[in-house]
Amino acid sequence: MAGGIGVTPFLSAVAALQRAGRSDFMLHLVARGTPPLADLITPLVEAGQAVLHDTRTRPRPDLAALVGPPRDDIAVACCGPRA
């Protein structure tokens, strides 16, 4: 889960996962309007590996609902502004 420019470290993680042949991830990006680094995020959205949450058109998503109940096989990381 990334907020705004907080997506930057996740793009590095995505590249590492892709180099390792992994595609079992989902990036949720919360931003107002066009997200930062949109040209790097668009291919992930098109591949079904990222979801954009535009807070100009909708309220912030319920993060607990996105993550779901705790599971041993799921890792969650967050980066972005507090508000």
C-alpha positions in Angstrom: 0.0 0.0 0.0 1.4 3.3 -1.1 0.3 6.8 -0.6 1.3 9.3 -3.2 5.1 9.5 -3.7 5.3 6.7 -1.2 5.0 4.5 -4.2 8.7 5.0 -5.1 10.2 2.2 -2.8 7.5 -0.2 -4.0 8.5 0.2 -7.6 12.0 -1.0 -6.7 10.4 -4.0 -4.8 8.2 -4.7 -7.9 11.2 -4.7 -10.1 13.0 -7.2 -7.8 10.0 -9.4 -7.7 9.7 -9.4 -11.5 13.4 -10.2 -11.9 12.8 -13.2 -9.6 10.0 -14.3 -11.8 7.3 -13.5 -9.2 4.0 -12.0 -10.1 2.0 -12.9 -6.9 1.7 -9.4 -5.6 -0.8 -6.6 -5.6 0.1 -2.9 -5.2 -2.6 -0.5 -3.9 -1.8 3.1 -4.5 -3.8 5.9 -3.0 -3.4 9.3 -4.6 -5.3 12.4 -5.5 -5.7 12.5 -9.3 -2.9 11.3 -11.5 -0.5 9.2 -9.4 3.2 10.0 -9.2 5.3 8.0 -11.6 2.1 7.1 -13.6 4.2 5.9 -16.6 5.7 3.2 -14.3 2.4 2.3 -12.6 0.2 2.0 -15.7 1.7 -1.3 -16.9 1.2 -2.8 -13.4 -2.5 -1.7 -13.5 -2.9 -3.2 -17.0 -1.3 -6.5 -15.8 -3.7 -6.6 -12.8 -0.9 -6.1 -10.3 -1.8 -2.7 -9.1 -5.0 -0.8 -8.2 -5.3 2.9 -8.1 -7.5 4.6 -5.5 -8.1 8.2 -6.6 -9.2 10.2 -3.5 -10.4 13.1 -5.7 -13.3 10.9 -6.9 -13.8 8.6 -4.0 -13.1 8.5 -0.2 -9.9 6.7 0.9 -10.3 3.0 0.8 -10.8 0.9 3.9 -7.3 -0.5 4.3 -8.5 -3.3 6.6 -10.9 -4.4 3.9 -8.2 -4.4 1.3 -5.8 -6.5 3.4 -8.4 -8.8 4.8 -7.8 -11.0 7.8 -4.2 -11.8 8.9 -2.6 -14.8 7.0 0.8 -16.3 7.3 1.3 -16.2 3.5 0.6 -12.5 3.1 3.0 -9.6 3.8 1.8 -6.0 4.0 4.0 -3.0 3.7 3.0 0.7 3.7 4.7 3.9 2.7 3.2 7.4 2.4 2.0 10.4 4.4 0.1 10.0 7.6 -2.8 12.1 6.2 
